[in-house]
Amino acid sequence: MRLLIFLFLLLLLSSTISAGELTVTDGQGNDISIEVREASGDLVMIWLVDHDESRALFDSLLQQLTDAGIEVWRVDLLQAYFLPRTSETVRTLDGEGVAAVLTAAHAHSDKQILLASYDRMPLPLLRGVNRWQASQTESRLLGALLFYPNLFGPAPAAGEAPVHDPILQATNLPLVIFQPELGSQRWRLMPIVTTLWRAGSPTYIYMVPGVRDWFIMGDEASTEQKRKTVNKLPRQIAEFARLLAGHPKPLSNIEARGRQIPSADLHTLIPTKEVTPAPPLRLEDSSGRQLDLASLKNSVVLVNFWATWCPPCVEEIPSLNRLLAHYRGQRIEIISVDYRESAEEIGKFLKERPVDFPVLMDRDGLTSLKWQVFSFPSSFIIDRAGRIRYTANRALNWDSPEVIGGLDDLLAE
């Protein structure tokens, strides 16, 4: 009895709850405020988020979950730790806060627990579960739902293959991955799942039809397809929770053996480590005209992979136009490759914005995969012998002295 009283007092010291809000203190003394939306059902769903602004579809989803009887906890670790809202910050969180939240969820009710996150946040989610498993005595954790997860290390240089984060090899938690059919990492998903299977994680894939990454984050002007997809999620989440409940709950963790992948140190324009021939590139534009990279022999060619839904991609188009104008009459060519959009989408965009170079269509995304495009925009500069000499995986000012100097050198070779 004394032990039970002691544990109860310890719990009071480590977490407090008020109407709609729970405060948890992690092992390093940091307070984590959790927004709690209570519901009458036997499931609590813990959402780990990295945004603090209102997102209409996401807010609607949380409300629909609550209305369906699923209690929702919204956890913003970046806010709790006063960290900048960047992809790299999220990627490198150690999971300490997630472990503290899981402990609190087990202490405050007898409900089953389901974790959820998106994009980069699944990495600290998995690290936190691994930490929590190391000291648990009971588990009501069913598993986790991961929406368009990015489970890789830092974005590699364009043309280099991304590396799986080491936490995948130490994950035995049951998982469901919501993979958008048109998502940027669709074709890299199976090696990820295979790594998880080998580690002992029962991992399922749900291919979400007709949408792209971030489909749950749309605004009030979102397409009908997005709204319908999000409105189906509460029922699907309940079904997947029942599926995951059928799996044994891991009673111990797997020791994480790999060191956390360090931050990338990428410059704006990166010379290739090894000079290799460019992969084949033969695609049609939105009017059905085909262009083959091989037909541009003896020219310096800039190949730019992009999409209309990528703001940095759109922002760099004027400087690409200026670069082409700067070299008019010289052997400099620019080709852009659009990622998995329709001819109608591209046609509408080209009517609204001037693009002075060919826009080819990678309808299935396999050309981008062959070129090892990990993020958008990604660009490659190819010399007159058809070899990749420079890459960039971020938007650039393409008529800057740095770029023009590099292109002048290639023209002079």
Secondary structure, 3 states (H helix, E strand, C coil): CHHHHHHHHHHHHHEEEECCEEEEECCCCCEEEEEEECCCCCEEEEEEECCCCCCHHHHHHHHHHHHCCEEEEEEEHHHHCCCCCCHHHHHCCCCHHHHHHHHHHHHHCCCEEEEEEECCCHHHHHHHHHHHHCCCCCCCEEEEEEECCCCECCCCCCCCCCCECHHHHHCCCCEEEEEECCCCCHHHHHHHHHHHHHHCCCEEEEEECCCCCCHHHCCCCCCHHHHHHHHHHHHHHHHHHHHHHCCCCCCCCCCCCCCCCCCCCCCCCEEEEEEEECCCCEEEECCCCEEEHHHHCCCEEEEEEECCCCHHHHHCHHHHHHHHHHCCCCCEEEEEEEECCCHHHHHHHHHHCCCCCCEEEECCCHHHHHCCCCCCCEEEEECCCCEEEEEECCCCCCCCHHHHHHHHHHHHC
